[in-house]
Amino acid sequence: MMNSMTRIAAILGLTATPLLAETMVEDTDSSGSFSMEELTVSYPELTEALFMEMDVDASGEVSPEELTAAMDAGLIEE
C-alpha cells in the first residue's frame, strides 16, 4: 500500500512540475492571441511600451509565438 502511494505521489509531482515552471496566460476572449489586459493578469509589471515591443507584427495582440519569443529574449520572465 505504501509503495503504491509513493508511486502516485511521484507521478503527481512529475506532472505538476511543468505547470509550476510556466506562467499561464488565459485567452479570455478565445481569439488565439493575448491582449494587453489578458497579459497584465499574469504580468502586472507589463507596460504598454513592452507590450508593443512584444507585438512584433503590430496586430494589437501578442500571439503565443510572440509571447514565447519575448520569454526567450528575456523581455518577460516565465
Secondary structure, DSSP 8 states (H G I E B T S, - for coil): -HHHHHHHHHHHHHHHHHHHHS-----TT-SSSB-HHHHHHH-TT--HHHHHHH-TT-SSSB-HHHHHHHHHTTSS--
